[in-house]
Amino acid sequence: MSMSPLSWRRVTQAGALGLAGLALAACTTAGATTPGPTTPVSADQSAPSIVTTLPVSAQTENEEAISTTVAEETSDGASESTSDETETETAEEGQKDVVVSAADDLTAVDTHYDGDDLEWDAAEEVAITLADGGSTADSTGVSVEGDVITITEGGVYRISGELTDGQVIVSAPDDDTVTLVLDGVSVTSSTGPALAVTTADEVTVVLEGENALADGSGYEVADDATPVAALASASDLTIAGEGSLTVTGNTNDAISSRDGLVIASGDVSLSAVDDGIRGKDYVVLLDGTVDVIAQGDGVKSDNADDAHRGWVLVAGGELTVQSGDDGVKGEQALQVAGGSVTVTSSVEGLESANLLISGGSVQVTASDDGLNSTASGGVGGEADDGSRMVISGGTVVVQAGSDGLDSNGSVSLTGGEITITSAANGGEGPVDANGSITLDGAAVTTNGTTITSADQLGTRMGGPRP
């Protein structure tokens, strides 16, 4: 996907904030949106949605037309504005640049996934049968060397059987798409990922019946482009289907993609010694049931270098996470727009530079902060780093060992029902923000008290906000 170079810049008014720059940058197909088994709808949004049906030729000429007004703080707290999004601005000293755009809606951002990825002619399927020392395939596009099965051509492959110590590898041309129908598959590998995608344009894993993947412990991958995970992909990866998949990551992650990762459906259970799910560019949950037990982060997207990547979207389905660190983390953006997210244990439940909850259900248990908004590489301390937390809809329940909602930038509560149980020791509280706190439309209860004013919420620099 090609992306126009929009920069991250700081804004100070919640109404002018959003992620439409991501939507423009990522959409490269005429009429493309993020599809799924059901069309995800972001509820109770306070900003208008961005329609990403522009043809490629129209993106450049329309980009300026939908640019947002940029609000820039002055020294006395007032704001000045400009409508030129491409103009370079200098943030206040001690603040980090963040994205400027017209709406808060990651559901409008195009991804590699399309509903057509799940449609094919059954006559086109290539059968692969796994068996220790006796795997077979009826195609020249599949090589069998001992217990290593390598797919070298695009197409649809139906895989069944078991390998107690082997691998399935996809090494197709960079412009080929590959569909793997896992139909009662069990693969364990002691020397690397059980299922590895080393090259391809994109790969779709379709689940039928019960399937399991597990890697060994202590191995290294020969190609740095392939992650260390039981299901590892150097290409865009989609998981779908009506079956189940159990993935065990014994060396690092359970599922990891160097590009984007979309879970469109399926029943997926993961355990990992590090992260449960990692999509470097993005992670999207459209539907299905996902259970994660991870010693590191539960679900994460950690691209901090590309301004239009490093985001997580939950638009539907059920996600349950038990983690040793962050429950769900999007380096640059994280949105819950539908479905449910339950973090049963974590250090910090949800974390991102741009943390958005516009619908669905969120329940978080955290030993530190429940929801945390912080900019990658921020200045720390009590300075406003430009990060933001916006809750405009849905139901949010937070049980935190420190602050319930903690932002190194601003907090805006404009919709939804929010219940917070937090520490109350003077330094921590229900809501802690280095920037502004806005309460306008949300129903908020903190530590058993109904909140009617933002003045009842804030703590700053270890004490009550004046």
C-alpha positions as CSV (number, residue, x, y, z in Angstrom):
1,M,0.0,0.0,0.0
2,S,1.4,3.4,-0.9
3,M,1.0,6.2,1.6
4,S,1.3,10.0,1.3
5,P,3.7,11.6,3.8
6,L,1.4,13.3,6.4
7,S,3.2,14.4,9.5
8,W,2.3,14.0,13.2
9,R,1.6,17.3,14.8
10,R,0.1,18.5,18.0
11,V,-3.5,19.7,18.5
12,T,-5.2,20.9,21.6
13,Q,-8.9,20.8,21.0
14,A,-10.7,17.4,21.2
15,G,-13.2,18.4,18.5
16,A,-10.4,18.9,15.9
17,L,-8.6,15.6,16.6
18,G,-8.7,12.3,14.8
19,L,-7.3,9.8,12.5
20,A,-8.5,10.6,9.0
21,G,-4.9,11.0,7.9
22,L,-4.5,7.3,8.5
23,A,-7.6,6.6,6.4
24,L,-6.4,8.7,3.5
25,A,-2.9,7.3,3.6
26,A,-3.9,3.7,3.8
27,C,-6.7,3.6,1.2
28,T,-5.2,2.8,-2.2
29,T,-8.1,0.9,-3.8
30,A,-11.1,2.5,-5.4
31,G,-14.2,2.0,-3.2
32,A,-12.3,0.1,-0.5
33,T,-13.2,0.0,3.1
34,T,-12.4,-2.3,6.0
35,P,-14.9,-5.2,5.4
36,G,-15.8,-8.0,7.6
37,P,-18.5,-10.6,8.2
38,T,-20.6,-7.7,9.4
39,T,-19.9,-4.1,8.6
40,P,-18.4,-2.6,11.8
41,V,-20.1,0.5,13.0
42,S,-18.6,2.9,15.5
43,A,-21.2,4.0,18.0
44,D,-21.8,7.4,19.6
45,Q,-19.0,9.1,17.6
46,S,-18.6,12.8,18.3
47,A,-16.8,13.5,15.1
48,P,-17.9,12.8,11.5
49,S,-16.7,9.6,9.8
50,I,-14.4,9.7,6.9
51,V,-15.6,7.9,3.8
52,T,-12.7,6.1,2.2
53,T,-14.2,5.4,-1.3
54,L,-12.0,7.9,-3.2
55,P,-10.2,6.5,-6.2
56,V,-6.5,6.7,-6.0
57,S,-6.3,9.5,-8.5
58,A,-8.6,11.6,-6.3
59,Q,-6.8,11.2,-3.1
60,T,-4.2,13.9,-3.6
61,E,-6.7,16.5,-4.8
62,N,-9.2,15.7,-2.1
63,E,-6.7,15.4,0.8
64,E,-6.5,19.1,1.3
65,A,-10.2,19.5,1.1
66,I,-10.8,17.2,4.1
67,S,-7.9,18.5,6.1
68,T,-8.8,19.5,9.6
69,T,-8.3,22.8,11.4
70,V,-5.2,22.6,13.4
71,A,-5.4,24.2,16.8
72,E,-2.1,25.4,18.2
73,E,-1.8,26.4,21.8
74,T,-0.4,29.8,22.6
75,S,1.4,30.6,25.8
76,D,-1.7,31.8,27.6
77,G,-3.8,28.7,26.7
78,A,-5.7,30.3,23.8
79,S,-5.6,28.8,20.3
80,E,-4.9,29.9,16.8
81,S,-5.9,27.8,13.8
82,T,-4.8,27.1,10.3
83,S,-6.4,24.8,7.6
84,D,-3.1,23.7,5.9
85,E,-2.5,20.2,7.1
86,T,0.7,19.8,5.1
87,E,2.3,22.9,6.7
88,T,5.1,22.0,9.1
89,E,4.4,23.2,12.7
90,T,6.6,23.3,15.7
91,A,5.0,21.9,18.9
92,E,5.5,23.6,22.2
93,E,8.7,22.7,24.0
94,G,8.3,19.5,25.9
95,Q,5.5,18.2,23.7
96,K,5.5,15.4,21.1
97,D,3.9,15.6,17.7
98,V,0.6,13.7,17.2
99,V,-1.7,13.1,14.3
100,V,-3.9,15.8,12.9
101,S,-7.1,14.8,11.0
102,A,-10.8,15.2,10.8
103,A,-12.4,12.3,12.6
104,D,-11.8,9.6,15.2
105,D,-12.5,6.4,13.3
106,L,-10.1,3.6,12.5
107,T,-13.0,1.6,11.1
108,A,-12.7,3.8,8.0
109,V,-9.0,2.9,7.4
110,D,-8.5,0.4,4.6
111,T,-6.4,-2.7,5.3
112,H,-5.2,-5.6,3.2
113,Y,-8.3,-7.7,4.0
114,D,-11.3,-8.0,1.7
115,G,-14.3,-10.2,2.0
116,D,-13.5,-11.7,-1.4
117,D,-10.4,-13.3,0.2
118,L,-12.8,-15.9,1.6
119,E,-14.3,-16.9,-1.7
120,W,-12.9,-19.5,-4.1
121,D,-13.8,-22.5,-6.2
122,A,-13.4,-25.7,-4.3
123,A,-12.1,-27.3,-7.5
124,E,-9.1,-25.0,-7.2
125,E,-8.0,-26.4,-3.9
126,V,-4.7,-28.3,-3.6
127,A,-4.7,-31.1,-1.0
128,I,-1.8,-31.4,1.4
129,T,-1.7,-34.3,3.8
130,L,0.7,-34.0,6.8
131,A,2.2,-37.2,8.3
132,D,5.5,-37.8,10.0
133,G,7.9,-39.0,7.4
134,G,5.1,-39.4,4.8
135,S,3.5,-36.0,3.9
136,T,2.0,-35.7,0.4
137,A,0.8,-33.0,-1.9
138,D,-0.8,-33.1,-5.4
139,S,0.9,-30.0,-6.8
140,T,4.2,-29.0,-8.2
141,G,3.8,-25.8,-6.2
142,V,4.5,-27.8,-3.0
143,S,7.8,-29.4,-2.1
144,V,8.1,-32.0,0.6
145,E,11.5,-32.5,2.2
146,G,11.3,-34.8,5.2
147,D,8.8,-33.1,7.5
148,V,9.2,-29.6,6.0
149,I,6.4,-28.7,3.6
150,T,7.0,-25.6,1.5
151,I,4.4,-23.9,-0.6
152,T,6.1,-22.0,-3.5
153,E,3.1,-20.8,-5.6
154,G,0.0,-18.8,-5.0
155,G,-3.3,-20.6,-4.7
156,V,-5.7,-22.3,-2.3
157,Y,-4.3,-25.2,-0.2
158,R,-6.3,-27.5,2.0
159,I,-4.1,-28.9,4.7
160,S,-4.9,-31.8,7.1
161,G,-3.0,-34.2,9.3
162,E,-0.2,-34.0,11.9
163,L,3.5,-33.3,12.2
164,T,5.0,-33.9,15.6
165,D,8.2,-32.1,14.6
166,G,8.0,-30.4,11.3
167,Q,7.0,-27.1,9.6
168,V,4.7,-25.7,7.0
169,I,6.4,-22.8,5.1
170,V,4.9,-20.4,2.6
171,S,7.6,-19.1,0.2
172,A,5.6,-17.7,-2.7
173,P,6.4,-14.8,-5.1
174,D,6.0,-11.4,-3.6
175,D,2.9,-10.7,-5.7
176,D,1.1,-14.0,-5.0
177,T,-1.8,-14.5,-2.6
178,V,-2.0,-17.7,-0.7
179,T,-5.0,-19.3,1.1
180,L,-4.4,-22.0,3.6
181,V,-7.5,-24.0,4.7
182,L,-6.5,-25.7,8.0
183,D,-8.8,-28.7,8.2
184,G,-7.8,-30.6,11.3
185,V,-4.1,-29.6,11.4
186,S,-1.7,-30.2,14.2
187,V,1.9,-29.0,13.7
188,T,4.7,-28.8,16.3
189,S,8.2,-27.7,15.5
190,S,11.3,-27.8,17.7
191,T,13.5,-25.7,15.3
192,G,11.3,-22.8,14.3
193,P,7.7,-21.6,13.7
194,A,5.2,-24.3,13.1
195,L,3.7,-22.2,10.3
196,A,5.9,-19.6,8.7
197,V,5.2,-17.2,5.9
198,T,8.6,-16.0,4.5
199,T,7.4,-14.4,1.2
200,A,4.0,-13.7,-0.4
201,D,1.8,-10.7,-1.0
202,E,-0.7,-11.8,1.6
203,V,-1.8,-15.0,3.2
204,T,-5.2,-16.0,4.5
205,V,-5.6,-18.8,7.1
206,V,-9.1,-20.3,7.0
207,L,-10.0,-22.4,10.0
208,E,-12.1,-25.6,9.7
209,G,-12.4,-28.1,12.5
210,E,-9.9,-28.1,15.3
211,N,-6.3,-26.9,14.6
212,A,-3.1,-26.4,16.7
213,L,0.3,-24.9,16.1
214,A,3.2,-24.8,18.5
215,D,6.9,-24.0,18.2
216,G,9.9,-25.1,20.3
217,S,11.9,-23.1,22.7
218,G,15.2,-21.3,22.3
219,Y,15.5,-21.3,18.5
220,E,16.5,-18.5,16.1
221,V,15.0,-17.8,12.7
222,A,17.4,-17.7,9.8
223,D,15.7,-14.7,8.1
224,D,15.3,-11.6,10.2
225,A,12.2,-10.7,8.1
226,T,10.3,-13.6,9.6
227,P,9.2,-13.0,13.3
228,V,9.9,-15.5,16.0
229,A,6.5,-17.0,16.7
230,A,4.6,-20.2,16.4
231,L,2.6,-18.6,13.6
232,A,5.0,-16.2,12.0
233,S,4.5,-14.1,8.9
234,A,6.6,-11.6,7.0
235,S,3.5,-10.6,4.9
236,D,0.0,-9.4,5.6
237,L,-1.9,-12.1,7.4
238,T,-5.6,-12.8,7.8
239,I,-7.3,-15.4,10.1
240,A,-10.9,-16.4,9.4
241,G,-13.2,-19.4,9.3
242,E,-15.7,-21.1,11.5
243,G,-13.2,-23.5,13.1
244,S,-10.7,-23.2,16.0
245,L,-7.0,-22.6,16.3
246,T,-4.8,-23.1,19.4
247,V,-1.4,-21.5,19.1
248,T,1.5,-21.9,21.7
249,G,4.5,-19.6,21.5
250,N,7.3,-21.3,23.5
251,T,10.2,-19.0,22.4
252,N,8.6,-15.6,21.8
253,D,5.1,-14.7,20.4
254,A,2.2,-16.9,19.6
255,I,1.1,-15.0,16.3
256,S,3.2,-12.3,14.8
257,S,3.2,-10.5,11.5
258,R,5.8,-8.0,10.2
259,D,2.9,-6.3,8.3
260,G,-0.8,-6.2,9.1
261,L,-2.9,-8.8,10.9
262,V,-6.7,-9.1,10.6
263,I,-8.8,-11.6,12.5
264,A,-12.1,-11.7,10.6
265,S,-13.7,-14.7,12.5
266,G,-12.8,-18.0,14.2
267,D,-12.2,-19.3,17.7
268,V,-8.6,-18.5,18.5
269,S,-6.8,-19.4,21.8
270,L,-3.2,-18.3,22.3
271,S,-0.5,-18.6,24.9
272,A,3.0,-17.1,24.7
273,V,6.1,-16.5,26.7
274,D,6.2,-13.0,25.3
275,D,3.4,-11.3,23.3
276,G,0.2,-13.1,22.3
277,I,-0.7,-11.3,19.1
278,R,1.6,-8.8,17.3
279,G,0.9,-7.1,14.0
280,K,3.7,-4.6,13.4
281,D,1.6,-2.3,11.1
282,Y,-1.8,-3.0,12.5
283,V,-4.1,-5.5,14.3
284,V,-7.8,-5.6,13.5
285,L,-10.4,-7.8,15.2
286,L,-13.6,-7.8,13.1
287,D,-15.4,-10.9,14.6
288,G,-14.7,-14.2,16.3
289,T,-13.5,-15.1,19.8
290,V,-9.9,-14.5,20.8
291,D,-8.4,-15.6,24.1
292,V,-4.9,-14.6,25.0
293,I,-2.6,-15.6,27.8
294,A,0.8,-13.9,27.5
295,Q,3.7,-13.2,29.7
296,G,4.4,-10.0,27.7
297,D,1.8,-7.8,26.0
298,G,-1.5,-9.5,25.1
299,V,-2.2,-7.7,21.8
300,K,0.1,-5.1,20.2
301,S,1.0,-3.1,17.1
302,D,4.4,-1.5,17.6
303,N,5.3,0.3,14.4
304,A,6.6,3.6,15.8
305,D,8.4,4.7,12.6
306,D,5.6,5.0,10.0
307,A,3.1,7.7,11.0
308,H,0.2,5.8,9.5
309,R,0.9,2.4,11.2
310,G,1.2,1.0,14.7
311,W,-2.5,0.8,15.5
312,V,-5.0,-1.6,16.9
313,L,-8.8,-1.7,16.1
314,V,-11.4,-3.9,17.8
315,A,-14.6,-3.4,15.7
316,G,-16.4,-6.6,16.8
317,G,-15.9,-10.1,18.3
318,E,-14.8,-11.0,21.8
319,L,-11.2,-10.4,23.0
320,T,-10.1,-11.7,26.4
321,V,-6.6,-11.0,27.6
322,Q,-4.5,-12.1,30.5
323,S,-1.1,-10.5,30.3
324,G,2.1,-9.9,32.2
325,D,2.5,-6.4,30.8
326,D,0.1,-4.3,28.7
327,G,-3.2,-5.9,27.8
328,V,-3.8,-4.2,24.4
329,K,-1.3,-1.7,23.0
330,G,-1.3,0.4,19.9
331,E,1.9,2.3,19.6
332,Q,0.3,5.2,17.7
333,A,-3.5,4.5,17.9
334,L,-5.9,2.1,19.6
335,Q,-9.7,2.1,19.1
336,V,-12.5,0.0,20.5
337,A,-15.5,0.6,18.3
338,G,-17.5,-2.5,18.9
339,G,-17.4,-6.0,20.3
340,S,-15.9,-6.6,23.7
341,V,-12.5,-6.3,25.3
342,T,-11.9,-7.9,28.6
343,V,-8.4,-7.6,30.2
344,T,-8.5,-9.9,33.3
345,S,-4.9,-9.0,34.4
346,S,-2.3,-6.6,33.3
347,V,0.2,-3.9,34.3
348,E,-1.7,-1.4,32.2
349,G,-4.9,-2.5,30.5
350,L,-5.1,-0.4,27.3
351,E,-2.2,1.9,26.1
352,S,-1.7,4.1,23.1
353,A,-0.7,7.6,22.1
354,N,-4.2,8.0,20.7
355,L,-6.6,5.9,22.8
356,L,-10.2,6.0,21.5
357,I,-13.3,4.2,22.8
358,S,-16.3,4.9,20.6
359,G,-18.5,1.8,21.2
360,G,-18.5,-1.8,22.5
361,S,-17.6,-3.0,25.9
362,V,-14.3,-2.6,27.8
363,Q,-13.5,-4.2,31.1
364,V,-10.0,-3.8,32.4
365,T,-8.1,-5.0,35.5
366,A,-4.6,-3.5,35.9
367,S,-2.0,-3.4,38.7
368,D,-1.0,0.1,37.5
369,D,-3.1,2.4,35.3
370,G,-6.2,1.1,33.8
371,L,-6.2,3.1,30.5
372,N,-3.0,4.9,29.6
373,S,-2.4,7.5,26.9
374,T,1.2,8.3,26.2
375,A,3.3,9.3,23.2
376,S,6.1,7.0,22.1
377,G,9.4,8.6,23.0
378,G,7.6,11.4,25.0
379,V,9.4,13.7,27.3
380,G,7.9,12.2,30.5
381,G,7.5,14.1,33.7
382,E,4.4,16.3,34.0
383,A,4.6,18.0,30.5
384,D,1.7,17.5,28.1
385,D,3.2,15.2,25.4
386,G,0.3,15.6,23.0
387,S,-1.2,12.2,23.6
388,R,-4.9,11.9,24.1
389,M,-7.7,9.7,25.4
390,V,-11.2,10.1,24.0
391,I,-14.2,8.1,25.3
392,S,-17.2,8.9,23.2
393,G,-19.4,5.8,23.6
394,G,-19.6,2.2,24.8
395,T,-19.3,0.8,28.3
396,V,-16.0,1.1,30.2
397,V,-15.3,-0.5,33.6
398,V,-11.8,-0.1,35.1
399,Q,-10.3,-1.7,38.2
400,A,-6.8,-0.1,38.6
401,G,-4.1,-0.3,41.1
402,S,-3.1,3.3,40.4
403,D,-4.9,5.8,38.2
404,G,-8.0,4.7,36.4
405,L,-7.5,6.8,33.3
406,D,-4.0,8.2,32.9
407,S,-2.9,10.5,30.1
408,N,0.3,12.3,29.5
409,G,-1.8,14.6,27.3
410,S,-5.6,15.3,27.4
411,V,-8.6,13.3,28.4
412,S,-12.0,13.8,26.8
413,L,-15.1,12.0,28.1
414,T,-18.0,12.8,25.8
415,G,-20.2,9.7,25.8
416,G,-20.7,6.2,27.1
417,E,-20.9,4.8,30.6
418,I,-17.6,4.8,32.6
419,T,-17.1,3.2,36.0
420,I,-13.7,3.5,37.6
421,T,-12.2,2.0,40.8
422,S,-8.8,3.3,41.4
423,A,-6.2,4.0,44.1
424,A,-6.9,7.0,46.4
425,N,-3.6,7.7,48.0
426,G,-3.1,11.3,46.9
427,G,-0.7,10.6,44.0
428,E,-3.2,8.5,42.1
429,G,-6.9,8.8,41.4
430,P,-9.7,8.2,39.0
431,V,-8.3,10.4,36.2
432,D,-4.8,11.8,35.8
433,A,-3.9,14.1,32.9
434,N,-1.0,16.4,32.1
435,G,-3.2,18.3,29.8
436,S,-6.9,19.2,29.9
437,I,-9.8,17.0,31.2
438,T,-13.2,17.4,29.5
439,L,-16.4,15.9,30.8
440,D,-19.4,16.5,28.5
441,G,-22.0,13.8,27.9
442,A,-20.4,10.7,29.5
443,A,-21.9,9.1,32.6
444,V,-19.0,8.7,35.0
445,T,-18.8,6.9,38.4
446,T,-15.5,6.9,40.3
447,N,-15.0,4.9,43.5
448,G,-18.7,4.8,44.1
449,T,-19.3,8.5,43.5
450,T,-21.3,9.9,40.6
451,I,-19.3,12.6,38.8
452,T,-21.0,15.7,37.5
453,S,-18.0,17.9,36.8
454,A,-14.5,17.5,35.5
455,D,-13.2,19.3,38.6
456,Q,-14.1,16.1,40.5
457,L,-11.9,14.0,38.4
458,G,-8.4,15.3,37.9
459,T,-5.1,14.8,39.6
460,R,-1.9,16.4,38.4
461,M,1.6,16.4,39.6
462,G,0.7,14.2,42.5
463,G,-2.2,16.2,43.9
464,P,-5.7,17.5,43.1
465,R,-6.2,19.7,40.1
466,P,-6.9,23.3,41.2
